[in-house]
Each structure stands twice: as C-alpha cells, then as structure tokens.
Amino acid sequence: MDQSPLKNTGMHEICPHCGKESNEDAPRFCSGCGARMDGKTPAGYPGYSAPVREQKNRLIAGACSSVLPGLGQVYNGETAKGFAIFILTLAGLALLLIPGLIAWLYGIYNAYTTAGKMNTGEIPFRETRMLHVVLFIVFAVAVIAVTLLVLIYLVIDPLMSQMGTLDTGSFNQLLGSGGSI
C-alpha cells in the first residue's frame, strides 16, 4: 500500500513542465502535455524534451496597462478584470483626476505582478487570447472617442459659442485708450 504524502492528503500533483494540475492523486504522466510527472526524460527517448512552459512578460503586461488601462490584465488572460479596471479608471478620471490616476496605477502594478505570479506558478497560468485583446482595444478606443465627442459637445462647444459673442470693437474701450494704442 502506497503511503505517499500526496495520497494521504488527497492533493493532486502539478506538472513541472506545463503547470497543469493532474486529475489523479499520483499520475505518472501529465494529462495536458504528456511529460513525466517526475520531470525525468523517458527511457529510450534521448531527444525527448517536454514542451517549454509559456511565460508572461512582466514588462509587456505593465506597458500594456500604462498605455491603455486594463490592457495588461487582458494580456494576462483576465479579461473581465481588464474591463473593470478600464471602466473604473475612466470613471475616476471623469469624477476627479486623482481616483482615476490611482486606478490606472493599480492596473499597471496588478498586471506586472500577476504576470510574475503566473510565471512562478503561484496562480494558474492563463493564455493570452488575441481576440480578447483586439476586442478590448476596439471597445476602449470607441469609449474614449464617444467620451471626447460628448465632452466637445457639452463643454467646449458652449464655451466657444460664448467666445464668439464677444465684440472686438469694445476691446479698445476696455483699454481706455479710445482707439489709439
């Protein structure tokens, strides 16, 4: 009877090559990549190498979030969190500048640290889905464009119309010179 600690605790092993958690208590091979769970090369296969586990680039994750809030989270595979950070940042910037900047800085920090945690296996690795990245960018650009158009229509246009009603002929009277400078 096998008395290994993994069997007694009911925990599953994690593949040292791809990071997938096994469905069995003591598997010999990974169900995800087929590599040996003990990390050794199978006998009779000297050229065999287990697939290299994909890594997230922490700098890319942070840079994505610094360019567009939430994009680093989408790069890390956390699409819902990316949308939430984007919306919170826009709302914070619209209400007051400081809450928006805090949300944006948090997004940069979170994207950077999450990528590192995925690389070390502290949290499950999530694939980058390019469709989600593209859809997020399209959504963000559309929201920013609509926001700018509303800002122009509601704030800048009324200010410009007020500027147009100024009479330039009375400018000389304001100076008090009666027309001679």
BASE-345416 format. One line per 10 residues: number of its first residue (from 1); their letters; for each residue x, y, z of C-alpha. Coordinates in nm, 2 decimals, padded with zeros to 4 digits. Each point is the difference from the previous one (the first is absolute). Example, Ala and Ser with C-alpha at 12.3 -4.5 7.8 and 13.67 -1.06 7.14 Angstrom:
BEGIN
1) AS) 01.23/-00.45/00.78 ~ 00.14/00.34/-00.07
This chain:
BEGIN
1) MDQSPLKNTG) 00.00/00.00/00.00 ~ 00.14/00.33/-00.11 ~ 00.04/00.25/00.29 ~ 00.12/00.31/-00.20 ~ -00.10/00.33/00.15 ~ -00.19/00.10/-00.31 ~ -00.23/-00.30/00.03 ~ -00.07/00.06/00.37 ~ -00.09/00.37/-00.04 ~ -00.20/-00.06/-00.32
11) MHEICPHCGK) 00.19/00.28/-00.18 ~ 00.07/-00.02/-00.37 ~ 00.35/00.04/-00.15 ~ 00.09/00.29/-00.23 ~ 00.19/-00.07/-00.32 ~ 00.36/00.14/00.02 ~ -00.01/00.07/-00.37 ~ -00.34/00.17/-00.08 ~ -00.14/00.07/00.34 ~ -00.32/-00.19/-00.05
21) ESNEDAPRFC) -00.15/-00.16/00.31 ~ -00.05/-00.37/-00.03 ~ -00.34/-00.17/00.03 ~ 00.16/-00.29/00.18 ~ 00.17/-00.02/00.34 ~ 00.33/-00.15/-00.12 ~ 00.02/00.02/-00.38 ~ 00.30/-00.12/-00.20 ~ -00.07/00.22/-00.30 ~ -00.16/00.34/-00.04
31) SGCGARMDGK) -00.34/00.00/-00.16 ~ 00.07/00.34/-00.15 ~ 00.34/-00.03/-00.17 ~ 00.08/-00.37/00.04 ~ 00.33/00.06/00.19 ~ 00.11/-00.21/00.29 ~ -00.12/00.14/00.33 ~ 00.34/-00.07/00.17 ~ 00.17/00.23/-00.25 ~ 00.23/-00.27/-00.14
41) TPAGYPGYSA) 00.05/-00.08/-00.37 ~ -00.17/-00.32/-00.10 ~ 00.23/-00.30/-00.05 ~ 00.07/-00.07/-00.37 ~ -00.07/00.36/-00.11 ~ 00.33/00.19/00.03 ~ -00.12/00.28/-00.22 ~ -00.33/00.04/00.19 ~ -00.06/00.34/00.16 ~ -00.32/00.10/00.17
51) PVREQKNRLI) -00.17/00.31/-00.14 ~ 00.14/00.32/00.14 ~ -00.26/00.17/00.22 ~ -00.11/00.33/-00.14 ~ 00.10/00.30/00.20 ~ -00.17/00.34/00.04 ~ 00.23/00.30/-00.06 ~ -00.05/00.22/00.31 ~ 00.13/00.31/-00.18 ~ -00.25/-00.04/-00.29
61) AGACSSVLPG) -00.29/-00.05/00.25 ~ 00.10/00.32/00.18 ~ 00.06/00.20/-00.32 ~ -00.34/-00.11/-00.14 ~ -00.17/00.13/00.31 ~ 00.19/00.32/-00.01 ~ -00.11/00.07/-00.35 ~ -00.36/-00.11/00.04 ~ -00.14/-00.07/00.35 ~ -00.10/-00.37/00.03
71) LGQVYNGETA) 00.19/-00.12/-00.32 ~ 00.26/-00.16/00.22 ~ -00.26/-00.21/00.17 ~ -00.15/-00.11/-00.33 ~ 00.36/-00.10/-00.11 ~ 00.02/-00.21/00.32 ~ -00.33/-00.17/-00.09 ~ -00.21/00.19/00.25 ~ -00.24/00.16/-00.24 ~ -00.28/00.09/00.25
81) KGFAIFILTL) 00.25/00.16/00.24 ~ 00.14/00.20/-00.29 ~ -00.34/00.14/-00.09 ~ -00.07/00.08/00.36 ~ 00.33/00.19/00.04 ~ -00.06/00.19/-00.32 ~ -00.35/00.11/00.11 ~ 00.12/00.09/00.35 ~ 00.29/00.20/-00.14 ~ -00.23/00.19/-00.24
91) AGLALLLIPG) -00.26/00.06/00.27 ~ 00.27/00.12/00.24 ~ 00.15/00.23/-00.26 ~ -00.34/00.14/-00.08 ~ -00.10/00.07/00.36 ~ 00.34/00.12/00.13 ~ 00.34/-00.04/-00.14 ~ 00.16/-00.17/00.31 ~ -00.23/-00.31/00.03 ~ 00.05/-00.07/-00.38
101) LIAWLYGIYN) 00.38/00.02/00.04 ~ -00.01/-00.23/00.30 ~ -00.21/-00.26/-00.19 ~ 00.24/00.03/-00.30 ~ 00.31/-00.05/00.21 ~ -00.16/-00.29/00.18 ~ -00.07/-00.16/-00.34 ~ 00.36/00.04/-00.11 ~ 00.12/-00.15/00.33 ~ -00.25/-00.28/-00.01
111) AYTTAGKMNT) 00.08/-00.10/-00.36 ~ 00.38/-00.01/00.08 ~ -00.03/-00.20/00.32 ~ -00.27/-00.24/-00.14 ~ 00.23/-00.09/-00.30 ~ 00.28/-00.08/00.25 ~ -00.23/-00.21/00.21 ~ -00.11/-00.20/-00.30 ~ 00.36/-00.06/-00.10 ~ 00.08/-00.14/00.35
121) GEIPFRETRM) -00.31/-00.21/00.02 ~ -00.15/00.19/00.30 ~ -00.32/00.05/-00.20 ~ -00.13/-00.20/-00.30 ~ 00.15/00.09/-00.33 ~ -00.25/00.15/-00.24 ~ 00.05/00.02/-00.38 ~ 00.00/00.33/-00.18 ~ -00.29/00.00/-00.23 ~ 00.07/00.24/-00.29
131) LHVVLFIVFA) -00.37/00.03/-00.08 ~ -00.07/00.13/00.35 ~ 00.30/00.25/-00.04 ~ -00.13/00.13/-00.33 ~ -00.36/00.02/00.12 ~ 00.12/00.18/00.31 ~ 00.20/00.26/-00.20 ~ -00.30/00.06/-00.24 ~ -00.23/00.04/00.30 ~ 00.24/00.24/00.18
141) VAVIAVTLLV) 00.06/00.21/-00.30 ~ -00.37/00.03/-00.07 ~ -00.08/00.09/00.36 ~ 00.28/00.26/00.00 ~ -00.12/00.15/-00.33 ~ -00.36/00.02/00.12 ~ 00.11/00.16/00.32 ~ 00.21/00.26/-00.19 ~ -00.29/00.08/-00.23 ~ -00.24/00.05/00.30
151) LIYLVIDPLM) 00.26/00.22/00.17 ~ 00.03/00.21/-00.31 ~ -00.37/00.03/-00.05 ~ -00.09/00.07/00.36 ~ 00.30/00.21/00.12 ~ 00.22/00.13/-00.27 ~ -00.27/00.10/-00.25 ~ -00.20/00.21/00.25 ~ 00.33/00.17/00.10 ~ 00.09/00.08/-00.36
161) SQMGTLDTGS) -00.34/00.14/-00.07 ~ 00.04/00.23/00.30 ~ 00.34/00.11/-00.14 ~ -00.17/00.08/-00.33 ~ -00.24/00.25/00.15 ~ 00.27/00.23/00.13 ~ 00.01/00.33/-00.19 ~ 00.36/00.07/-00.11 ~ -00.09/00.37/-00.05 ~ -00.05/00.04/00.37
171) FNQLLGSGGS) 00.35/-00.13/00.07 ~ 00.15/00.34/-00.06 ~ -00.25/00.16/00.24 ~ 00.11/-00.26/00.27 ~ 00.35/00.13/-00.04 ~ -00.12/00.35/00.06 ~ 00.20/00.15/-00.29 ~ -00.30/00.07/-00.22 ~ 00.16/-00.17/-00.30 ~ 00.35/00.12/00.01
181) I) 00.27/-00.22/00.13
